[in-house]
């Protein structure tokens, strides 16, 4: 309860149940929360990063080292911690990779700020210094960026392979990186690359080496009747949003039948309507029809008689891809279907993959939509490969759109850190300390790479700094040998936008948290969380208190 004296009577501002943390306590609590989130994913960074196993309340298991997946699956309740999670989510949406790096940098910025706060450096001064440092860091990264042509297949494949390194797909990264580059190029157009047009079909069974790219769309359905053809060549494709069934009346109605002739007439009329639907589809020349609703049994019979392949209950996302791949125009009903609405596919066939039947729509002109078939021995394996592929698609898309990359292995962070230390000399006032702290914070990436590889982080940093002082901007850490090598020569690349976005997002989150000096928990929120904590089993604890009921935890998953 907050009170303000007004005459002889106190003025009550907050309810009795509200909880308030202010001043240094609020800052310390937020910093600790942010650091805890960063520490939870830090060991997953790099080619030798470890995996985490998450088990939810239903017993479902996820094994991954993908930063945004880990943080989204954890039960994080703390509001300050949620802001750090948003850094990972923003990174994922913008570039598709670098989520762990962004969170680790944000955590280290908070850690460095904590030391300066203890030295009575004001949070506003820190925020200003961090912003200036982030702007300078972004400019420094652009200076050392390497131009890449979108037709340079070798570099694009190396970028895709770098994103997969340390994940479950690493053993087959040569094959998968080639498939990723082919997929991105297939869907690229003047507006850029829309990765939504790359469908990833996960098939449990076989090995990762059995993965393949299909220039077209695979629909996880089968034809509705065994009497329909398995295969159609040079097929005209129709897409219908609706049902091939008798429409029901909008109001309840009864039909009184007094003799068998009336019943027979009623049934014949329904049958005639269904026959007419099938004939309309056949008359416009369609060989295949994809319907997002149901198809009546009698309609199936007539479509089979016409030699038409029909597929029902097709997802809207699949219909969109079919439309893009074949050039078909979806219609709302069969009555609206015309010859101009049809698309074209070189072949439409029902095939079996790992015991399941699927419809393959292939040999489409220009392959504006493609499907990447991922194979794996178990569901957990293939899920992790899928996450690696998603990251790779993001970085290749970003590189094609921007045309700029950086050497990997911690090289950019070391180079920018040295640049910031030089820049700090020109910054007046206490902001200079914040800029130097920012430079130290960036070195958390190569230091973590060394730690996760079992190397001495101090020795590794000294060697890297020495190489960059000598002008070798591409010098990075080889996590396998511990040597400092030229990452450019080794073909270890990351898109420029991955680094700039990580720095910008991490800085914004850190500054926002540092500027908070008062945290007020609503009364009902504090009470409900207090009740939860009483029932929480041992080990399910939170992220460290300071905020009463809002300190409740990260689900015991850390």
Residue pairs with C-beta under 8 A, 6 or more apart in sequence:
1 12
1 13
1 14
1 15
1 16
1 18
2 12
2 13
2 14
2 18
2 20
3 10
3 11
3 12
3 13
4 10
4 11
4 13
5 11
14 20
14 520
14 523
15 523
16 523
17 523
17 524
17 526
17 527
18 520
18 521
18 522
18 523
18 526
19 520
19 521
19 526
19 547
19 548
19 549
19 550
20 518
20 519
20 520
20 521
21 29
21 518
21 519
21 546
21 547
21 548
22 517
22 518
22 519
23 517
23 518
24 117
25 546
26 516
26 517
26 518
26 519
26 546
27 117
27 123
27 514
27 516
27 517
28 114
28 546
29 80
29 519
29 544
29 545
29 546
29 547
29 551
30 80
30 110
30 513
30 514
30 516
30 519
31 110
31 111
31 113
31 114
31 117
31 513
31 514
32 543
32 544
32 546
33 78
33 80
33 81
33 84
33 543
33 544
34 80
34 81
34 83
34 84
34 106
34 107
34 110
34 509
34 510
34 513
35 107
35 110
35 111
35 114
36 81
36 543
36 544
36 554
36 558
37 71
37 76
37 81
37 84
37 85
37 103
37 107
37 543
37 554
38 84
38 103
38 104
38 106
38 107
38 108
38 110
39 107
39 558
40 70
40 71
40 74
40 554
40 558
41 52
41 67
41 70
41 71
41 100
41 103
41 104
42 100
42 104
42 107
42 448
43 49
43 50
43 452
44 50
44 51
44 52
44 65
44 66
44 67
44 70
44 100
45 100
45 101
45 104
45 445
45 448
45 449
45 452
46 166
46 448
46 449
46 452
46 453
46 479
47 165
47 166
47 170
47 453
47 479
47 480
48 166
48 452
48 453
48 454
48 479
48 480
49 65
49 100
49 166
49 452
50 65
50 452
51 63
51 64
51 65
52 63
52 64
52 65
52 70
52 557
53 61
53 62
53 63
54 61
54 62
54 63
54 64
54 70
54 73
54 74
54 557
55 61
55 557
56 62
56 73
61 380
62 69
62 73
62 380
62 383
63 380
63 384
64 70
64 383
64 384
64 387
65 100
65 166
65 167
66 99
66 100
66 167
66 384
66 387
66 388
66 391
67 88
67 99
67 100
67 101
67 102
67 103
68 88
68 89
68 91
68 92
68 99
69 387
71 84
71 85
71 88
71 89
71 99
71 103
72 85
72 88
72 89
73 557
74 554
74 555
74 557
74 558
75 553
75 554
75 555
75 556
75 557
76 82
76 85
76 543
76 553
76 554
76 555
77 529
77 542
77 550
77 552
77 553
77 554
78 542
78 543
78 547
78 550
78 551
78 552
78 553
78 554
79 519
79 550
80 513
80 516
81 543
81 554
83 509
83 512
83 513
84 103
84 106
84 107
84 509
85 103
86 509
87 102
87 103
87 106
87 505
87 506
87 509
88 99
88 100
88 102
88 103
90 102
90 501
90 505
91 97
91 98
91 99
91 102
91 498
91 501
91 502
91 505
92 99
92 394
94 497
94 501
95 394
95 395
95 398
95 495
95 497
95 498
95 501
96 195
96 390
96 391
96 393
96 394
96 395
96 397
96 398
97 163
97 391
97 392
97 394
97 395
97 494
97 495
97 498
98 494
98 498
98 499
98 501
98 502
101 445
101 498
101 499
101 502
102 501
102 502
102 505
102 506
103 506
104 444
104 445
104 448
105 441
105 442
105 444
105 445
105 502
105 503
105 506
106 505
106 506
106 507
106 509
106 510
107 444
108 440
108 441
108 442
108 444
109 130
109 437
109 438
109 441
109 506
109 507
109 510
110 510
110 513
110 514
111 441
112 437
112 438
112 440
112 441
113 123
113 126
113 130
113 434
113 437
113 510
113 514
115 437
116 126
116 433
116 434
116 437
117 123
117 126
117 514
121 430
121 433
121 434
122 430
123 514
123 515
123 517
124 515
125 429
125 430
125 431
125 434
126 434
126 437
126 511
126 514
127 511
127 514
127 515
128 431
128 434
129 427
129 430
129 431
129 432
129 433
129 434
129 435
129 437
129 438
130 434
130 438
130 507
130 510
130 511
130 514
131 507
131 511
132 427
132 431
132 434
132 435
133 420
133 423
133 434
133 435
133 438
133 439
133 507
134 438
134 503
134 504
134 507
136 419
136 420
136 423
136 435
137 416
137 419
137 420
137 438
137 442
137 503
138 500
138 503
138 504
140 415
140 416
140 419
140 420
141 406
141 412
141 416
141 496
141 499
141 500
141 503
142 404
142 496
142 500
144 406
144 412
144 415
144 473
145 404
145 405
145 406
145 496
146 404
146 405
146 406
146 407
146 488
146 493
147 403
147 404
148 155
148 156
148 399
148 403
148 404
148 405
148 493
149 403
150 156
150 188
150 399
150 400
150 403
153 181
154 491
155 399
155 405
155 491
155 493
156 181
156 184
156 396
156 399
156 400
157 174
157 177
157 178
157 180
157 181
158 177
158 491
158 492
158 493
159 392
159 395
159 396
159 399
159 405
159 493
159 494
159 495
160 173
160 176
160 177
160 180
160 181
160 392
160 395
160 396
161 173
161 174
161 177
161 392
161 491
162 395
162 408
162 492
162 493
162 494
163 388
163 391
163 392
163 394
163 395
163 494
164 170
164 173
164 176
164 177
164 388
164 389
164 391
164 392
165 173
167 384
167 385
167 387
167 388
167 391
168 381
168 384
168 385
168 388
169 176
169 208
169 384
169 385
169 388
169 389
170 388
171 208
172 207
172 208
172 209
172 211
175 208
175 209
175 211
176 208
176 211
176 385
176 388
176 389
176 392
177 392
179 211
179 212
179 213
179 372
180 372
180 389
180 392
180 393
180 396
181 396
182 213
182 370
183 198
183 213
183 370
183 372
183 393
184 193
184 195
184 198
184 393
184 396
184 397
184 400
185 400
186 198
186 215
186 367
186 368
186 370
187 193
187 194
187 195
187 197
187 198
187 367
187 368
187 369
187 370
188 400
189 368
192 397
192 400
192 401
193 397
193 400
193 401
195 393
195 394
195 397
196 317
197 321
197 324
197 368
197 369
197 370
198 369
198 370
198 371
198 372
198 393
199 217
199 218
199 317
199 318
199 321
199 369
199 370
199 371
199 372
200 371
200 372
200 374
200 386
200 389
200 390
201 218
201 220
201 358
201 371
201 372
201 373
201 374
202 374
202 376
202 382
202 383
202 386
203 353
203 354
203 356
203 373
203 374
203 375
203 376
203 382
204 354
204 376
204 377
204 378
204 379
204 382
205 353
205 354
205 355
205 375
205 377
206 354
206 375
206 376
206 377
207 375
207 376
207 377
208 374
208 375
208 376
208 381
208 385
209 375
210 375
211 372
211 373
211 374
211 375
212 372
212 373
213 370
213 371
213 372
213 373
214 360
214 362
214 370
214 371
214 372
214 373
215 362
215 363
215 364
215 367
215 370
216 325
216 345
216 360
216 361
216 362
216 363
216 364
216 367
216 369
216 370
216 371
217 318
217 321
217 322
217 325
217 361
217 364
217 369
217 370
217 371
218 358
218 359
218 360
218 361
218 371
218 373
219 290
219 311
219 314
219 318
219 322
219 358
219 359
219 361
220 318
220 356
220 358
221 311
221 312
221 313
221 314
221 358
221 359
222 311
222 350
222 357
222 358
222 359
223 230
223 309
223 310
223 311
223 350
223 359
224 295
224 300
224 310
224 311
224 312
225 300
225 301
225 303
225 304
225 310
227 301
227 304
228 300
228 303
228 304
228 307
228 308
228 309
228 310
229 307
229 309
230 349
230 350
231 347
231 348
231 349
231 350
232 287
232 288
232 309
232 347
232 348
232 349
233 346
233 347
234 344
234 345
234 346
234 347
235 287
235 288
235 309
235 344
235 345
235 346
235 347
235 348
236 285
236 286
236 287
236 288
236 342
236 343
236 344
237 286
237 287
237 288
237 289
237 290
237 322
237 326
237 328
237 342
237 343
237 344
237 345
237 348
237 361
238 281
238 284
238 286
238 288
238 289
238 290
238 328
238 331
238 337
238 341
238 342
238 343
239 289
239 290
239 319
239 322
239 323
239 328
239 329
239 330
239 331
239 341
239 343
240 289
240 290
240 291
240 292
240 293
240 330
240 331
240 332
240 333
240 334
240 337
241 292
241 293
241 319
241 330
241 331
241 332
242 291
242 292
242 293
242 332
242 333
242 334
243 291
243 293
243 294
243 295
243 296
244 274
244 277
244 278
244 289
244 291
244 293
244 294
244 295
244 296
244 299
244 303
244 310
244 312
244 334
245 274
245 293
245 294
245 295
245 296
245 299
246 270
246 273
246 274
246 296
255 266
257 263
257 266
270 298
271 298
274 296
274 298
274 299
274 302
275 298
275 302
277 299
277 302
277 334
278 299
278 302
278 303
278 305
278 306
278 308
279 302
279 306
280 334
280 335
280 337
281 289
281 303
281 306
281 308
281 334
281 337
282 306
282 308
284 337
284 338
284 339
284 341
284 342
285 339
285 342
286 308
286 337
286 342
287 307
287 308
287 309
287 348
288 308
288 309
288 310
288 311
288 345
288 348
288 361
289 303
289 308
289 309
289 310
289 311
290 311
290 314
290 318
290 319
290 322
291 310
291 311
291 312
291 313
291 314
292 313
292 314
292 315
292 316
292 319
293 312
293 313
294 312
294 313
295 303
295 310
295 312
299 310
300 310
303 310
309 348
309 350
309 359
311 359
314 322
319 330
321 369
321 371
322 328
322 343
322 361
322 369
323 329
323 330
323 343
324 368
324 369
325 343
325 345
325 361
325 364
325 367
325 368
325 369
325 370
326 343
326 344
326 345
326 361
326 364
327 343
327 344
327 365
328 341
328 342
328 343
329 340
329 341
329 343
330 341
331 337
331 341
344 364
344 365
345 361
345 362
345 363
345 364
346 362
346 363
346 364
347 360
347 361
347 362
347 363
348 359
348 360
348 361
348 362
349 359
349 360
349 362
350 357
350 358
350 359
350 360
351 357
351 358
351 360
352 358
353 373
354 375
372 389
374 382
374 385
374 386
374 389
375 382
376 382
376 385
395 494
395 495
395 498
398 495
398 497
398 498
399 405
399 495
402 495
402 496
402 497
404 495
404 496
404 497
405 493
405 494
405 495
405 496
406 412
406 493
406 494
406 495
406 496
406 499
407 473
407 474
407 476
407 486
407 487
407 488
407 492
407 493
407 494
408 476
408 487
408 492
408 493
408 494
409 446
409 449
409 476
409 477
409 478
409 479
409 485
409 487
409 492
410 445
410 446
410 449
410 464
410 476
410 477
411 464
411 468
411 473
411 474
411 475
411 476
411 487
412 494
412 499
413 442
413 443
413 444
413 445
413 446
414 443
414 446
414 461
414 464
414 465
414 468
414 475
414 476
415 468
415 473
416 439
416 442
417 439
417 440
417 442
417 443
418 439
418 465
418 468
418 469
420 435
420 436
420 438
420 439
420 442
421 436
421 439
423 435
424 432
424 435
424 436
424 439
425 432
427 435
438 507
442 503
443 461
446 460
446 461
446 464
446 476
446 477
447 457
447 460
447 461
448 457
449 460
449 477
449 479
450 456
450 457
450 460
450 461
450 477
450 479
450 482
451 457
452 479
453 477
453 479
453 480
453 482
455 477
455 479
455 482
460 477
460 482
460 484
463 484
464 475
464 476
464 477
464 484
467 475
467 484
468 475
472 486
474 486
474 487
474 488
474 489
475 484
475 485
475 486
475 487
476 484
476 485
476 486
476 487
476 492
477 484
478 484
478 485
478 490
487 493
519 547
519 550
521 547
521 548
521 549
521 550
525 549
525 550
526 548
526 549
526 550
527 549
528 549
529 548
529 549
529 550
529 552
530 548
530 549
532 549
532 552
533 542
533 549
533 552
536 552
536 553
539 556
540 553
540 555
540 556
541 553
541 556
542 551
542 552
542 553
542 554
543 551
543 553
543 554
544 551
545 551
